Amino acid sequence: MSRHTQPGVYLLHFDTPYAHAQHYLGYADKITHRVVRHQTGQASPLTRAARKAGIVLILARTWPGTNRYWERKLHNQHNNRRLCPICTPHAHTQPTQKPYKMPKGYTDPF
């Protein structure tokens, strides 16, 4: 099982801040499927609005095999910037190998 098709917590980085936000932290049973939903504007209101504003969402980090409790623990720290390897290049973790690529044949609805 690929690390992105299993349950886990993920961090999306916005290439440009949207209002007060530059990150979105979430949990999904299948990370890849959930990221596609964010990219197509079918997930959270924040990422939908960011996509409508032309902001690119980058899958910056994943915690495969974790649960909603872990998501809540990270969310309550209010430290998404520190957790993001794009914003904090010297963070103790590495980003995913490369930014998430949309599936073949995908057309951006925005």
N, C-alpha and C positions, 0 to 999 in steps of 0.2 A: 504494500500500500504506500503510495507516494505521501510524503509529509504534508502536502497541501490538499489531499483528498481525505484526510482523517480529521477528527474533531480537534479544535484548538482555538487559541486566542491569536488575533492578528492586529497589526497596526498599519493603518493607511496614512501616508504622508501626502498633504496637498502641496502641489508645486508652487502655489501662491496662496497666502492666507485668505480664508473666507470669513469675513466679519471678525469674530474673536478666535476662530479655530484654524489650526494648521494640521491637525491630526484627528483620526477617528480610530478608537480602540473598540474591538468587538470580538464576539465569540461566534463560532459556526461549527455545525456538524461536519461540513465539507468546506474548507477555507476557499478553495478555488471557485466553487459555485457561488459562494456568498460575495466574493470580490467581483465576479461578473455581474451580479445583481446590483452592487454598488455602482459599477461602471455604466450600467444601463439605466440608472435612476430608479431602480425598483426596490431599493433597500431603505435606509434611514432618511428622514427628511433633511438632515444636514448634508449628507453626501449627494442627495438628489439636487439640492439647491446649489451646491458647489459645482456639480457637473453642468447644470444649466448656465452657470456663470462662466463656463469654459475652463474650469480648473481641472488639471490632470491629477488623478488619484494614483499613487504609487504604493504597491505593497512593500512596505519597508522592513517589516519584521514579523516573524511568526513564533509562536510557542506551541508546537504540535503536541498533541496528547494531553493538553491541559483542559480545565473545565471552567464553567461559569464562575465558580468561586475564585479562581485565579484571575479571571477578567475583572471581577469586582475589586479584588485586592489591588490590582494595578491601577484601575480607574480611580479608586479612592486616594491614590498617592498624588494625583494631579501633576504627574511628571512625564507626560507623553513626550515632550521635547527631549528629556534626558534619556528616555527609552529608545528614541529614534536614531538609528545609525546614520541617517542622512543629516540630521541637525547636529548630532554629536558624533563626529567621525571616530573619535577615540573611545567610544563606548566599549564596554567589555564584551560586546557581541558583534557579530558580523551581520550585515543585511542579507536578505535572500539573495541568491546568486545574481539575479538581474531583475529589473522592473518587470512586473507581470505583463505579459503580452496577451492581447485579446485573441479569442479563438479565430481560426481562419474563416473568412466570410463575414465577420462581424462588421457592421457599419455603425458609426457613432450617431445616435438619434439626436444629438444636440448640435 
